[in-house]
Amino acid sequence: MTRYEAVRARTVALTGPLSAEDQQIQSMPDVSPTKWHLAHMAWFFETFLLVPRLPAYQPFDEQFGFLFNSYYEAVGERWPRPERGLLSRPSLDRVLAYRRHVDDHMAVLIGTAPAAAWPDIEPVLELGLHHEQQHQELILMDIKHVFSLNPLFPAYAAARAQLASPAPPLDWIAHPGGLVEIGHQGATFAFDNEGPRHKTWLDPFVLASRLSTCGEYLAFIEDGGYARPEFWLSDGWAAVRREGWEAPLYWLRQDGERLIFTLSGLRRLDCSEPVSHLSFYEADAFARWSSRRLPTEAEWEVAAQAAVPAEPAPSDLFHPRAAAPICGLQQMIGELWQWTASPYGPYPRYRPPEGPIGEYNGKFMSSQMVLRGGAAVTPADHARSTYRNFFPPQARWAFSGVRLADDA
């Protein structure tokens, strides 16, 4: 119960800087209003634990199943995702009352469920907590996009003073390749798409010692990177032309100066920090311009096992930090999600779980690319080397960056 309470409390704390008006806005179809996130997380516990497992439990509001189901076809119809911002009702106060209602009844379930029921309850409870942590990250991703479209450029959090220092020189960390194993193993939590653990062959490769920086990406821009189709995949070049991309998301120019919008507001671009909010297409084009490539997810995972352990980022930083002046592989986990060259698909022998929970990951294994590593907005105890995040290749609002690789 202690972990349940801690995870749920952090979610509400993340909404503390936001007004009710902030929590209503949907700035694009991929973004969900903060209020919707709050309700959906309660809906998950209510739908998959309270209704089937707590005797005599009555849903808080029968209409909420329709309003706050995300994509579970087996559970029933749902409100369209692009129209979540139209749900001015229920009010934020009622959504928060819904969360309290679910929390009260979850306390009863956790405190009274017989021992024989726990083998069924515990995995769903653990999944629900990690699901909530995913939405904690989404709350920050989404409100950043919302605030970026406001001409006042409001800050979600106060800026933290950081020592500006040049990024260390890029080094190349060699790996001999060979027959390796990837995928989750052990008794700790992992999402179903992180397994089964399996063998795969890798040719020798090298991986960049750190993430690529804003300064390095700026050189790509100034060399005409967004105007030279030879660096781009066909669909990526079409996206550049269609969307008018000229720089990463949240980069601006004012009076000839490069600025960047962060969760702490608008500020001057720091060329030493990692470049963020890139689509897969941009990351891939930058790698081609650099005469390098993106790593496969297997390369990334086996290298991560030998990486320099990261110092935990302050919980309220919400922005990637510049690399440290040290040797070895760094910034692997906890700064930015890193695009890989691997399409998101099933591992050998993968089978999704039975029932509605089986829709959690398996149904999305098409037309998406894998990212690894977690970000500055990912809860610290939620990221791990086997975590397989995934987004469509054109997505830019995630905290995503680039680490270069090459054949040895």
N, C-alpha and C positions, 0 to 999 in steps of 0.2 A: 504493500500500500504506500510505503514511503516513496518509492520510485514513481508510482502513478501520480501521487500528489505533486512531486517535484516537476515532472514533465508538464503536467497540466498547468501548474502555477507559472512556469516559464512562458507558456503561450500567452497567458493573460498579461504578464509583465511586458512582453514584446509589444502589446497594443497600447501600453500606457502613454506613449507620446502622441497617440493618434486621437483626433476628435471623432465624434460620430460621423461627421461629414466625410472625413478622410476615409473612414472604413466602408463607405458606401460606393466608392468610385470603381468602375471597371474601365481601364484606359485602352484596352485592346482585347480581342477574344481570348488570348492566352492568359491574360491576367484575371484573377478572381478578386472580388472585393474582400477586404479583411474580415468583414462581418460574415461573409459566406464561409470563409475558411473556419472561423470559430464555430459556426453551426455544423459544418460538415464533419469536423473532428468529433463533436458530440454524437452526431448521427452514426458514425462508425462504431463507437462503443455500444450505443443503444441497439443498433441493428444486428451486430454480430455477437454480442454477449448478453445484453440485458433481456432482449425479447426472447431469445431461445433458452437462456440459462437461469434467469431469475423468476421463480414462480410468482404468478399473479402480477407481473410487471405490466404497467400500462404506459404506452408511449406518451411523451409529453404533449405532442400535437400530431394527430394523424396525417396532416398535410405536409409535415416536415420531411417525411420520407421522399415525397415527390420533389420538394424544393432543394434538398441538400444531398441527394444521391449524386455521386460524381459520374461514374461510368459503369456501374454494376448492372448489366442487363438482366441477370438472373434475379435481381431484387425487385425490379419493376421500372416503370416509366420515370423520367426525370425532367426537370426544367432544363432548357437548352443552355449549354455552357456560355455561348456568346452573349446571353441575355441575363446573366446573373446580376449585373449592375442595375437592372430594372426592378429588382426586388427591394423596394423601399420599405416594404413590410414583409416579414416581421421586423420590428424595431430592434436596434442594438440592445436595448434593455431586455427585450424578450429573448433574444439569442443568448445573452449572458445568463438569464434565468434558466434557459434550457440546459446550458452547461452545468449550472449548479444542481439542477434536477438529476442529470446523468451522473454527476460526481457523487451525489448522496446515495444513489442506488448502486453505483459501482462499489462504494464502501460496504454496502450490505452484501453484495455478491461476493466480494473478496473475503469478507469476514465470516460468511456463513456457508459458503459452498463446501459440500462434503469432499473428503480427500479423494474419493473415487472419481469426482468430476474434474479434478485439476489437470489430468493429462489432456483433456479437451479444452479447458479454459486457458491454461497457461500460454500455449503458443499463440492463441488469438489475442490475448492480453498483451503479450510482448510485441506482436506485430502491430497492434493498435498504438502502442507507445512510440515505436519507430515510425509509424505512419504519421503520428502527431509531430514528430521531429522533422519529418519531411515538410510538413505544412508550416512549421516554424520558419524554415528556410524560404518557403514560397511566400510567406507573408512579407519578408524583407525584400525579396526579389520584386514582388508585385507592387509594394508601396513605393519602391524606388522608381519604378516606371511611372506610376501615378504622379509622384512629385516632380519628375523630370519634365512633365508636360505643363506644369504650372509656371507661369512667367515669373512668379516670386521665388522660384527655386527653393522651396522650404527645406529645412534640415530636419531629418528624423532624429538624429542624435548629435550631441555636441562634438566638435572636432577634437581629436586627441593630438597633442604635440608629438611629432616624430622627428628624429634626427635625420636630416636629409644627407645621404651619402651616396657616392656613385655605386652602381651595381658592380660586383666583382666581375672580372673577365669571364667570358663563357668558356667552360672547359668541357671536355668530352669524356664520359665515363664508359669504359668498354665492358662488354659482357661477352663471354665466349660462346653463348648459345648452347645448343645441344638439346637433349630430351629433358624437358622440364615439366613440372606440375603446376597448374594454376587452379583457382577455385577455392571456395571456403572448405575448411575442415575443422573439426572440433565441436565442442558443446555450446560455444557462444552463439549469439544470435547472428543470423544472416538472412537476407531475402532469398526467396527460392531461386531467383535467377543467378545467384552467385555459385551455384553448384549444378551438377556434381563436380567434385574435384577430378581432374583428368590430366592426362599427359598430352603435351603438344611439342612439336619440334620448332626450335628457333635457330636460324643462322646467326653467326656473330653480328653484333650490332653495337652502336654507341648511342648514348643518350645525353642530352645537354645537362650540364650540372645544375642549372637553374631554369626558371621560367623566362621566356622572352619578355623584354621590357617595353615600356611605352616609347623610350628613345629609339630602340631598334625597330619598332613598328612604324614610328614616325619616318624613319629613313625609307621604309617601304612605300609609304604614302608619297613622300617627296620625290621618289623615283618613278612616280606615275603608276603605282601599284593598282589603283582602282580604275585606271584607264588603259591597262594593258591586258587584253584577253588571253595572252599566252600563259598567264599564271593561273587561270581560273578553270575549274570544271565547267562544263556547259551550263548546268543548272545554276551554278554559282554566278557565272557571268550574267545570266538572265536575271538573277536576283539583284545584282548590282545595278543593272540598267533599269529594272522595274521599280526598285525601292530608292534609287538615287543615292546609294551608299558612297560616301567619300572618306569615312573614318569610322572607328568603332562606335558603337552606341554609347551615348553620354559624353562624347567629345564635342566641344563647341569652339567657335572662333569669335572673339570679340576684340575689336580694335587691333587686329593683327596678332592677337595673343591666343595661344592654345589653352583652353580651359577644360575641366572635367567635372561632371556632376557626380557627386557621391551621396551616400546617406547622411553625410554631414554638410551637405550643401555644395555650392559651386566654388571651385578653387582652381588655382593654376595647375597645369599638368606637371607631374613629377616624372621626369624621363627615366628615373632609376627604378620605379616600381613596376610590377608586372602589368602588362597590357591585359585588359579584361573586357568582358562583354563582346567577345568575338563569336561570330557564327562558325560552324565547321568550314564553310566555304572560305571565309577570311583566313582562318588558321591554316588551311591547306594551301591557299594562294601565297600566304606569307612564307610557308615552308618551301614552296617551289621557288619563290624569288630568292630565298636564302640558299638555294641549291641543296636543300635537305628534304626531309619528309617528316610526317607525323609518325609517332610510334604506334605499333599495334597494341591492343590492350594486354596481350600476353607479355610483350616486351616490357611494358610499363609495370605490370604486376611483379614480375620476377626481379626487376631492378629495384622496386620499392622496398623489397624485403631487406636490402642492404643500404638503404638511404640513411642520411644523417637524421636522427630523431628531431622533430620540430619542437621548438618551445611553444607551448599553447599560446594562442593569440588572446589578448584581452577580450573578454566576452562582449564588450561594447564597441569594439573597433569597427567591425563590419566592412573592412576594406583590406585588400591584400597588402602585405608588407614587402619592402624591398629585400632582396637576398642579403644574407649575412656575409661578411668577408672571411669565409672559411672554405676549406677544401672539401671535396666530396659532393655527392648528390643531395640536394636540398630542395625545399619547397614542394615536396612530393604530396604531402597531405596537409590540408587546412588553410591554404591560401586561395587557390582557384581550382575549379574543376578543369581538367585538361583533356582537350579533344584527342581522341585516338583515331587511327585509320580504320578501325574495326566497325563494321555494321553491327547493330544490335540484333543478336539472334540467340537461339538456344545453344547451350553447351551440349556436348554428346551425352546422350541418355537422359536429358532433361525431360521431366514431365511436370506440368503445372499441378498444383494441389486440386483435389476434387472440390466441387461446390463453388459458391460465389467468390470465395477467397482466391480461387484459381484465376480470376480475372485481374488480379492485382498487377502482375508483370507480364505473363505469357502472351496476352492478347496484343501487346504493343511491339512484338518482335518483327517489325517490318518498317522499312523506310526511315529508320532512325540510326544515329551514330552513338557510340559509347564514349562516355567521359569518365575519367578516374580522378580520385584524389581529394574530393571535398573542397570546401571553400571557407572563406572567412565568416560566412553567414551560416555554415553548417555546424550544428551542435557538436562540441568537441568529442563527446562519447558516441557519436553517430557515424563518423567517418572511419574507414578502414581500407586496407590495401586491396581487398577483394570486391569492394562495393562497385557495382556497375550502374552508373547513372546513364540516362539516355535522353536525347532530345532530337527533334528534326534538324537537319543540317542547316536550315536557314535561321534557327532560333538564336537570338542575341541577348535576351533579357536575363538569362542565367549568368551567374558569376563564373564565366568560362574564359580560359586563357589558352596558351600554347606552350608546349615544350617540344623542342626539335629533336629529331633522331636521324640516324643514317645507318647504312650498312657499314660494317667494320672493314 
